[in-house]
Amino acid sequence: MRATQAAHGTALDPIPASPPVSTPLPLRAVLLMLASASFFALMAVTIRFASAQLHPFQITFFRSTFGALFALPLLHPHGWQLLRTPRLGFYVMRCVLGMGGMLAGFWAIVNLPLAEAVALSYSSPLFVTIGAVIFLGEIVRRRRWSAVVAGFIGVLVIVRPGSAAFTAGSLVALLAAALTGAVTISIKSLTGSEPADRIVLLTTLLWVPLSLPAALAVWQWPHAGIWPWLVLSGALGTSGHWCWTRALRLADASLLAPFSYLQLLIVAVLAWWIFDERVDRYTAAGAAIIIGASLYIAHREHSLARQRRRERRAANAEPQI
């Protein structure tokens, strides 16, 4: 489906919810997903640098503000039509969930070892599977439930409840993953009818007022040396979001999922190099279990979606009597 032409003559193409089964995995989609993972990994580092003075809630506000400024050039090829949507209420709901996830996620990045915070964020597909059953009525069978259980075992390996290493910060990171899962469920509906640039621009614009109340509660004016990290966090966040939505236009999210795990590798290396943080064996083992479970869930979702498309094509091909 194609949307109407924009004022400057550029079509606003929605992200296809499910690319055709015969479409191979394009190299451009892989490169965009790798770029997205890299941008988000570098953003985590800028957040840690900014936290030398600022509370993570205030960093969230500045990341949202500068991210919105870097997203404004998306208006140029499309015109003001890009801001018009019949689904504004849905955007607001999605952005409220996303802002909750961002506030919790930024808090976790500041207060936990970087690799641990990012590893726990990858438990999001586990929450997506549970949410799809509760809110979308999807049928999840034994093999996917087994993967969910295995994934949560990986979470337990990382957080180690009851041990001296357990902190409440791990629960905040899991809250961020759960809210991100809720956003993922909502975007399954949004991407079928809305263009990628509109999703990026409206999301970043709505995040600014949504992030302000929490920032005001802990407000202090940033020192001069902190501003570059705040600006960079906005640029990296918007760039990562743009690459992610563009990648989803070209290929199934389940096919692209393995490439997003580059973020964890980059974060682990940079955390070791810059902050002298080492990945302990529990985080490494738990992350491996979570990633394995998430990859299996993604594989099953892709296989089932492909099977459903084949069944629809076969039904449409049947002669009408």
C-alpha positions, 0 to 999 in steps of 0.5 A: 500500500502506498500513501498519497504524495507529499507536498515535495513529491516524495511518497510516504511509504508505510513500513510493511508489517510483513515483507513477502515470503519470497523476499530475501534478506537485503544487505541494506536492511542488515547494514541499517540494523547494524548501524542502529545497534552501533548508534544505540550502543554509543548512546549508552556511553554518552549517557554514562558520561553525562551522568557524571553531573546529571540525573538520568531523568534529566538526561532523558529530557535532553536526549529527547529534546536534541533528538527531536531537533535532529529529527526535524530535517525529516520534514524537508522531503515530505513537508508538513503533511508528515505530521498529519496522522489519523492515529495521534491518540495511538502515538501518544499511548505508544510514546507514554509507554516508550517514555516509561521504558526510556526513563527506566532504561537510562536509570539502569544504564547509569546505575548498573554495569553497562553490559548488564543493563544492556543484556537485561534489555534484551529480555524484551522479546520474552515480554512481547511473547507474553503480551501478545498472548494477553493483549493480541490473543495470539496462540503460543505453543509449547516450544515458544513457551519453553524459550520464554522460560529459558530466557527468564532463567537467563535473567535469573542468572544475571540478577541472582536474586537472594545473593549479595550481587542482587540490586533493585537496579536489576528490577528497574532494567527489567521494567524497562524491558517490559515497557519496551515489549509493550511498545513493540506490541503497539508498533506491530499495529502502527507500522502497517499504515504509517510511514517510517519518517512519520513514526520517527518524527512524531515519536521524538517530538512527543517524547519532549513534553513527556520527559519534562515533568520527571526532569523538572523534579531533579533539575540542575543546569548542566556544566559546559563539559556535559553539553556535548554528551547531551547533544551527542546522545540526541543525535545518536538516539535519533540516528539509531531510531531512523536506521531501525525503522528503515531496516524494518521497511526492508525485512522482517523484524525476526530476520533482523533480530540477530544483527541487533545484538551487536549492541551488546558486544560494542557496549561490553568492549567500550565499557571495558576500555573506557570505564574499566568494567568487566563482564562477569561470568554470570552476565555473560552466561545469562546474556547468552541464554537470553539471546539464544531464547530471543533468537529462537522466539524470533525464528518461530515468529518468522516461521509461523508468519511465513506459514500463514502467508502461504496459507493465505496465498493458497486460499486466494488461489483456490478457484471460486465455484 
